[in-house]
Amino acid sequence: KNEQGREIEMWVKECQLIPGYQGLVDLARRSGRIKSLEAHVVYSNDKFLCRFGMTPELTHEPHWDGDRGEMRLVYAVAHLADGGTHVEVMTRSQIHAIRDRSQNVQNAKKWSKATPWDTDEEQMWIKTILRRITKFLPKSVELASALALDAAAARGAQNMDLSSVIEGDYET
């Protein structure tokens, strides 16, 4: 209703798909070629070791008692059905560079609005590293489409109308 108490009819003409990180993990597993996929944030008081090369190694021991400190790194590990493993690690500065390029974050700053980067930063770090690792993993058609749509939404360029989404007739 408007200020005069009259009912107003509104129609949504555009929508954006913005998959959550749980959806990305689910879609990645649907390929049947990924056994497990997980991501974790490393805080400054955690113990973390990551080595690449001929004998890769990754260990993370969270500091469970007391203050874990500031978020420092985020990593994702995928165990493939064929026995292989893929690891991605991102630093705070890499994460912030991606955040700062987001069209949604830029628009929110312009209008003094909060984004998930303000309210759920740890979850956004996890989503970012999962988006990164899924680029290197076997993909289902659904995952490839979701990643393309999510990237377009981050650029503010999805511009799909609701009927196209319902019909599955959209371009990425």
VENHURA-V668094 format. One record per residue. N is the residue number from 1. D_LAST is the distance of its C-alpha to the last C-alpha in whole Angstrom. Layout:
N;D_LAST / N;D_LAST
//
This chain:
1;36 / 2;37 / 3;40 / 4;42 / 5;41 / 6;39 / 7;36 / 8;33 / 9;30 / 10;27 / 11;24 / 12;20 / 13;18 / 14;15 / 15;14 / 16;12 / 17;11 / 18;13 / 19;15 / 20;18 / 21;19 / 22;21 / 23;18 / 24;17 / 25;20 / 26;21 / 27;17 / 28;19 / 29;22 / 30;21 / 31;20 / 32;24 / 33;25 / 34;25 / 35;28 / 36;27 / 37;25 / 38;27 / 39;27 / 40;29 / 41;30 / 42;33 / 43;36 / 44;39 / 45;41 / 46;40 / 47;41 / 48;38 / 49;38 / 50;36 / 51;37 / 52;35 / 53;36 / 54;38 / 55;39 / 56;36 / 57;37 / 58;36 / 59;38 / 60;37 / 61;40 / 62;39 / 63;42 / 64;42 / 65;46 / 66;45 / 67;43 / 68;40 / 69;40 / 70;36 / 71;33 / 72;33 / 73;31 / 74;28 / 75;28 / 76;26 / 77;27 / 78;26 / 79;29 / 80;27 / 81;29 / 82;31 / 83;32 / 84;30 / 85;29 / 86;27 / 87;27 / 88;25 / 89;27 / 90;26 / 91;29 / 92;29 / 93;28 / 94;25 / 95;24 / 96;25 / 97;24 / 98;20 / 99;21 / 100;22 / 101;19 / 102;17 / 103;17 / 104;18 / 105;21 / 106;22 / 107;22 / 108;24 / 109;26 / 110;27 / 111;27 / 112;29 / 113;27 / 114;27 / 115;24 / 116;24 / 117;24 / 118;28 / 119;28 / 120;27 / 121;27 / 122;28 / 123;25 / 124;23 / 125;24 / 126;24 / 127;20 / 128;19 / 129;21 / 130;20 / 131;16 / 132;18 / 133;20 / 134;17 / 135;16 / 136;19 / 137;20 / 138;19 / 139;16 / 140;16 / 141;13 / 142;12 / 143;13 / 144;10 / 145;8 / 146;9 / 147;10 / 148;6 / 149;6 / 150;10 / 151;9 / 152;7 / 153;10 / 154;13 / 155;12 / 156;12 / 157;9 / 158;7 / 159;10 / 160;9 / 161;13 / 162;15 / 163;15 / 164;12 / 165;11 / 166;15 / 167;15 / 168;11 / 169;10 / 170;7 / 171;4 / 172;0
//
